[in-house]
Amino acid sequence: MAENYLYYGDNLDVLARHVATDSVDLVYLDPPFNSNQSYNVLFAEKSGEASAAQIHAFEDTWHWDKAAARAYDDAVLAGGAVSPAMQAFRQMLGENDMLAYLAMMAPRLVELRRVLKSTGSIYLHCDPTASAYLKVLMDAVFGPKNFRNMIAWKRADAHNDVKRQFGAISDHILFYVWGKDAIFNRQYGGFQDQTLRDWYQYLDLPDGTIRRMTKEERDTQKVPPGARRFNPDNLRSPHPRPNLTYDYKGYKPHPNGWAVSYDRMVELDAAGLLLFPSSLDGRIMRKRYLDEQGGAVLGDVWTDISQLRGSAAEALGYPTQKPEPLLERIIKASSNEGDVVVA
């Protein structure tokens, strides 16, 4: 059984001392910027009671000072694509808090690249304050070819008090991989109401009969008990397939051929998944049951996961805590059971 480890302190030091090269499958990074809050790690005694000890992990107030200047110089002197990127940031931004933040992030991203496997991925969670600059920095560290998505997560509801701009209700999640064979498992979201009404209009009833849904059933999205909704999908090959051109029970294929082999057609027929038209001039269709579909393939705009409310059972009172379903989605998408995840 894999063990879990919790480290506290500067993650740059922890990565260098405790995390081996090419050992991590997935990184989720959620660095705060300009929240004007100090963050502390709370420890509990072995008895389970809260300890009075608090280890100050970091303070989210970045300033251009001597330490930031040293971090900047180190990033430039380290060379590679990060060096010209940092110099361009300095020329564009000047010596300010944003440059201090980017100088802090640069060596940490380089370390995270070191520990990632060639099949690994990294997700960098950020808000619009710094996301554009972090995208450039991530390109420098991981290479533009390894960029996959800038995911927009709708984290909040609309603001009624916005007067001079659109409401800031989304975060950005930069998704990069460290090789062409990176793990990725497609994720699925629910179907939109319009898709359900327009596509899944047929019912397979418990008595074996098949009928189209009534208008009331489509409007209310309620069907008789035991009924299964399905979409009649065509079995036409999208491209001409001479090797899949055959007659089946007297029915002719589309000129492109069938989408499945003869043996597979027999299997679908035996499973009751084929719809035969009354005329041999018609086309055989395949039943796609709604309850067997994962939903629409998830895109790069996530609107189905709400921000963490203070009343939620999982809420720990941590100002930047993210909801578990968000983290679960990322973990399922870019890792497999037993993989090593750094967060």
C-alpha positions as CSV (number, residue, x, y, z in Angstrom):
1,M,0.0,0.0,0.0
2,A,1.4,3.4,-1.0
3,E,2.2,5.8,1.9
4,N,1.1,9.4,2.2
5,Y,3.6,12.0,3.4
6,L,2.9,15.5,4.6
7,Y,5.8,18.0,4.5
8,Y,5.7,21.6,5.9
9,G,8.0,24.5,5.1
10,D,9.4,25.8,1.9
11,N,8.4,23.5,-1.0
12,L,11.6,24.3,-2.8
13,D,13.7,22.9,0.0
14,V,11.3,19.9,0.4
15,L,11.5,19.1,-3.3
16,A,15.3,19.2,-3.4
17,R,15.8,17.2,-0.3
18,H,13.0,14.6,-0.3
19,V,11.6,14.1,-3.9
20,A,13.6,12.0,-6.3
21,T,14.1,12.8,-10.0
22,D,11.5,11.3,-12.3
23,S,9.4,10.0,-9.4
24,V,6.1,11.9,-9.6
25,D,3.1,11.2,-11.8
26,L,1.0,14.3,-11.1
27,V,1.5,17.8,-9.6
28,Y,-1.3,20.1,-8.5
29,L,0.1,23.5,-7.6
30,D,-2.1,26.2,-6.0
31,P,0.3,29.1,-5.2
32,P,-1.6,32.1,-3.8
33,F,-0.8,35.6,-4.9
34,N,-1.8,38.9,-3.3
35,S,-4.4,37.5,-0.9
36,N,-2.8,39.6,1.9
37,Q,-3.1,36.7,4.3
38,S,-0.6,34.6,6.3
39,Y,-1.0,30.8,6.2
40,N,-0.2,28.4,9.0
41,V,-0.1,24.6,9.2
42,L,-1.9,23.4,12.3
43,F,-0.6,20.2,14.0
44,A,-2.4,17.8,16.3
45,E,-1.0,15.8,19.2
46,K,-1.0,12.0,19.0
47,S,-4.1,12.0,21.2
48,G,-5.9,13.8,18.3
49,E,-6.3,17.1,20.3
50,A,-5.3,20.3,18.6
51,S,-1.8,21.4,19.3
52,A,-1.0,25.0,20.2
53,A,2.1,24.7,17.9
54,Q,1.7,26.5,14.6
55,I,4.4,26.4,12.0
56,H,4.3,29.5,9.8
57,A,4.4,28.0,6.2
58,F,4.4,31.2,4.1
59,E,3.0,34.7,3.9
60,D,1.2,35.7,0.8
61,T,2.7,39.2,0.5
62,W,5.3,39.4,-2.2
63,H,7.6,42.5,-2.3
64,W,10.7,43.4,-4.4
65,D,13.5,43.4,-1.8
66,K,17.0,42.0,-1.5
67,A,15.7,38.4,-1.2
68,A,13.6,38.8,-4.4
69,A,16.5,40.3,-6.2
70,R,18.7,37.3,-5.3
71,A,16.0,34.9,-6.4
72,Y,15.8,36.8,-9.7
73,D,19.5,36.7,-10.2
74,D,19.6,33.0,-9.5
75,A,16.9,32.3,-12.0
76,V,18.7,34.3,-14.7
77,L,22.1,32.8,-14.0
78,A,20.6,29.3,-14.0
79,G,20.3,29.7,-17.8
80,G,17.9,27.8,-20.0
81,A,14.7,29.3,-21.4
82,V,13.8,30.6,-18.0
83,S,16.6,33.1,-18.1
84,P,15.5,35.2,-21.0
85,A,11.8,34.9,-19.8
86,M,12.8,36.4,-16.4
87,Q,14.8,39.2,-18.1
88,A,11.8,40.0,-20.3
89,F,9.5,40.2,-17.3
90,R,11.9,42.6,-15.6
91,Q,12.1,44.8,-18.7
92,M,8.3,44.9,-19.0
93,L,7.2,44.9,-15.4
94,G,10.1,46.6,-13.6
95,E,11.2,45.7,-10.1
96,N,7.9,45.2,-8.4
97,D,5.8,42.8,-6.4
98,M,4.8,40.8,-9.5
99,L,8.5,40.3,-10.5
100,A,9.2,39.1,-7.0
101,Y,6.4,36.6,-7.2
102,L,7.7,35.3,-10.6
103,A,11.2,35.1,-9.3
104,M,9.9,32.9,-6.4
105,M,7.9,30.7,-8.8
106,A,10.6,30.1,-11.4
107,P,13.0,27.8,-9.4
108,R,10.0,25.9,-7.9
109,L,8.6,25.1,-11.4
110,V,12.1,24.0,-12.5
111,E,12.3,21.6,-9.5
112,L,8.8,20.3,-10.3
113,R,9.9,19.6,-13.9
114,R,12.8,17.6,-12.5
115,V,10.7,15.3,-10.3
116,L,8.0,14.7,-13.0
117,K,8.1,11.4,-14.9
118,S,8.0,11.5,-18.7
119,T,4.4,10.4,-18.4
120,G,3.6,13.1,-15.8
121,S,1.5,16.2,-15.8
122,I,1.3,19.4,-13.8
123,Y,-1.7,21.6,-13.1
124,L,-1.0,25.2,-12.0
125,H,-4.0,26.9,-10.4
126,C,-4.1,30.7,-10.6
127,D,-6.4,33.6,-10.8
128,P,-6.2,36.3,-13.6
129,T,-3.9,38.5,-11.5
130,A,-0.8,36.5,-12.6
131,S,-2.1,33.8,-15.0
132,A,-0.8,35.4,-18.2
133,Y,2.7,35.8,-16.7
134,L,2.6,32.2,-15.3
135,K,1.7,30.9,-18.8
136,V,4.8,32.4,-20.2
137,L,6.9,31.1,-17.4
138,M,5.4,27.6,-17.8
139,D,6.2,27.7,-21.5
140,A,9.8,28.5,-20.6
141,V,10.1,25.7,-18.1
142,F,8.1,22.9,-19.8
143,G,8.1,24.0,-23.4
144,P,5.2,25.4,-25.4
145,K,4.6,22.0,-27.1
146,N,3.8,20.5,-23.7
147,F,1.0,23.0,-23.0
148,R,-2.4,21.3,-23.1
149,N,-5.1,23.6,-21.7
150,M,-5.9,26.8,-19.9
151,I,-8.9,25.5,-18.0
152,A,-11.5,28.1,-16.9
153,W,-13.1,27.0,-13.6
154,K,-16.2,29.0,-12.7
155,R,-15.6,29.2,-8.9
156,A,-18.2,31.8,-7.9
157,D,-21.7,33.1,-8.9
158,A,-22.3,36.4,-10.6
159,H,-21.6,39.5,-8.6
160,N,-24.4,42.0,-8.4
161,D,-22.2,44.9,-7.3
162,V,-19.9,45.0,-10.4
163,K,-20.2,48.4,-12.1
164,R,-17.1,49.0,-14.2
165,Q,-16.1,45.5,-15.3
166,F,-17.4,42.0,-15.7
167,G,-17.6,40.0,-12.6
168,A,-14.5,38.0,-11.7
169,I,-16.0,34.6,-11.2
170,S,-13.4,32.3,-12.7
171,D,-9.9,30.9,-12.0
172,H,-7.4,29.6,-14.5
173,I,-5.7,26.2,-14.3
174,L,-2.7,25.7,-16.6
175,F,-2.3,22.1,-17.7
176,Y,1.1,21.0,-19.0
177,V,2.6,17.5,-19.6
178,W,6.2,16.4,-19.6
179,G,6.1,14.1,-22.6
180,K,3.9,12.9,-25.4
181,D,2.9,9.8,-23.6
182,A,1.5,11.6,-20.5
183,I,-1.3,9.9,-18.7
184,F,-4.7,11.3,-19.6
185,N,-8.1,9.7,-18.8
186,R,-11.0,11.5,-20.5
187,Q,-13.5,12.9,-18.1
188,Y,-17.2,13.3,-18.6
189,G,-19.8,15.9,-17.5
190,G,-23.5,15.7,-17.4
191,F,-25.7,16.2,-20.5
192,Q,-27.2,19.5,-21.1
193,D,-31.0,19.7,-21.0
194,Q,-31.2,20.5,-24.7
195,T,-29.2,17.4,-25.5
196,L,-31.5,15.2,-23.5
197,R,-34.6,16.6,-25.1
198,D,-33.3,16.5,-28.7
199,W,-31.3,13.3,-28.7
200,Y,-32.6,10.8,-26.1
201,Q,-36.3,10.8,-27.2
202,Y,-37.0,7.1,-27.3
203,L,-38.1,4.7,-24.6
204,D,-37.5,1.0,-24.1
205,L,-40.4,0.0,-21.9
206,P,-40.4,-3.0,-19.4
207,D,-43.0,-4.9,-21.5
208,G,-40.6,-4.9,-24.5
209,T,-42.3,-2.1,-26.5
210,I,-40.5,0.9,-27.9
211,R,-42.0,4.3,-28.4
212,R,-41.0,7.9,-28.7
213,M,-41.3,10.1,-25.6
214,T,-44.4,12.4,-25.3
215,K,-44.0,16.2,-25.3
216,E,-44.8,16.2,-21.6
217,E,-42.1,13.6,-20.9
218,R,-39.6,15.6,-22.8
219,D,-40.6,18.8,-21.0
220,T,-40.5,17.3,-17.5
221,Q,-37.7,14.8,-18.2
222,K,-39.8,12.2,-16.4
223,V,-40.4,8.8,-17.8
224,P,-42.4,5.7,-16.7
225,P,-40.8,3.5,-14.0
226,G,-38.5,0.9,-15.5
227,A,-38.2,2.6,-18.9
228,R,-34.8,3.2,-20.5
229,R,-34.1,6.2,-22.7
230,F,-32.0,5.7,-25.7
231,N,-30.8,7.5,-28.8
232,P,-31.0,5.7,-32.2
233,D,-27.5,6.0,-33.5
234,N,-26.6,5.2,-37.1
235,L,-24.3,2.4,-38.0
236,R,-22.8,4.1,-41.0
237,S,-19.0,4.2,-41.4
238,P,-17.8,7.8,-41.6
239,H,-15.5,6.9,-44.4
240,P,-15.7,4.3,-47.2
241,R,-14.9,0.9,-45.8
242,P,-15.1,-1.9,-48.5
243,N,-14.2,-4.5,-45.9
244,L,-17.3,-3.6,-43.9
245,T,-19.7,-3.7,-46.7
246,Y,-22.0,-6.7,-46.3
247,D,-25.8,-7.4,-46.2
248,Y,-27.3,-8.2,-42.8
249,K,-30.7,-9.9,-42.6
250,G,-31.5,-8.5,-46.0
251,Y,-30.6,-4.9,-45.1
252,K,-28.1,-3.1,-47.3
253,P,-25.2,-1.1,-45.8
254,H,-24.6,2.6,-46.5
255,P,-22.2,3.1,-49.5
256,N,-19.5,3.8,-46.9
257,G,-20.1,0.4,-45.3
258,W,-21.1,-0.4,-41.7
259,A,-19.3,1.0,-38.7
260,V,-18.8,-2.4,-37.2
261,S,-17.7,-5.9,-38.4
262,Y,-20.2,-8.7,-39.2
263,D,-19.3,-10.5,-35.9
264,R,-19.8,-7.3,-33.9
265,M,-23.2,-6.8,-35.7
266,V,-24.2,-10.2,-34.6
267,E,-23.2,-9.4,-31.0
268,L,-25.2,-6.2,-31.0
269,D,-28.2,-8.0,-32.4
270,A,-28.0,-10.8,-29.8
271,A,-27.9,-8.1,-27.0
272,G,-31.0,-6.4,-28.3
273,L,-29.2,-3.3,-29.3
274,L,-30.3,-3.0,-32.9
275,L,-33.4,-1.3,-34.3
276,F,-34.6,-2.8,-37.6
277,P,-36.8,-0.6,-39.9
278,S,-40.0,-2.0,-41.3
279,S,-38.7,-1.7,-44.8
280,L,-35.5,-3.4,-46.2
281,D,-34.7,-0.1,-47.8
282,G,-34.2,1.5,-44.4
283,R,-31.1,1.6,-42.2
284,I,-30.4,-0.5,-39.2
285,M,-29.8,1.7,-36.1
286,R,-28.1,1.1,-32.8
287,K,-29.6,1.8,-29.4
288,R,-27.4,4.1,-27.2
289,Y,-28.9,3.9,-23.8
290,L,-28.7,7.1,-21.7
291,D,-27.9,5.2,-18.5
292,E,-24.8,3.7,-20.2
293,Q,-23.4,7.0,-21.4
294,G,-20.8,8.8,-19.3
295,G,-22.1,12.2,-20.5
296,A,-20.5,14.8,-22.7
297,V,-16.7,14.7,-22.9
298,L,-15.5,17.4,-20.6
299,G,-13.9,20.5,-22.2
300,D,-11.7,23.2,-20.8
301,V,-14.6,25.2,-19.2
302,W,-15.7,23.8,-15.9
303,T,-19.0,25.2,-14.6
304,D,-20.3,22.1,-12.7
305,I,-18.2,22.4,-9.6
306,S,-19.1,25.1,-7.1
307,Q,-16.8,27.0,-4.9
308,L,-16.3,25.7,-1.4
309,R,-18.8,27.1,1.0
310,G,-17.9,27.8,4.6
311,S,-20.8,25.5,5.7
312,A,-19.5,22.5,3.7
313,A,-18.5,19.5,5.7
314,E,-15.0,19.4,4.1
315,A,-14.3,23.1,4.9
316,L,-11.3,23.5,7.2
317,G,-11.3,27.3,7.4
318,Y,-8.3,27.5,5.0
319,P,-8.7,30.7,2.9
320,T,-7.7,29.2,-0.4
321,Q,-9.0,25.6,0.1
322,K,-10.4,24.1,-3.1
323,P,-13.4,21.8,-3.3
324,E,-12.7,18.1,-3.3
325,P,-14.5,17.4,-6.6
326,L,-12.2,19.8,-8.3
327,L,-9.1,17.9,-7.1
328,E,-10.7,14.6,-7.7
329,R,-11.3,15.5,-11.3
330,I,-7.7,16.5,-11.9
331,I,-6.4,13.3,-10.1
332,K,-8.7,11.0,-12.1
333,A,-7.8,12.8,-15.4
334,S,-4.0,12.6,-15.1
335,S,-3.1,9.7,-12.8
336,N,-4.0,6.1,-12.2
337,E,-4.5,4.2,-9.0
338,G,-1.2,3.9,-7.1
339,D,0.5,6.8,-8.8
340,V,2.5,9.5,-6.9
341,V,0.7,12.8,-6.6
342,V,2.4,16.0,-5.3
343,A,0.1,18.8,-4.2
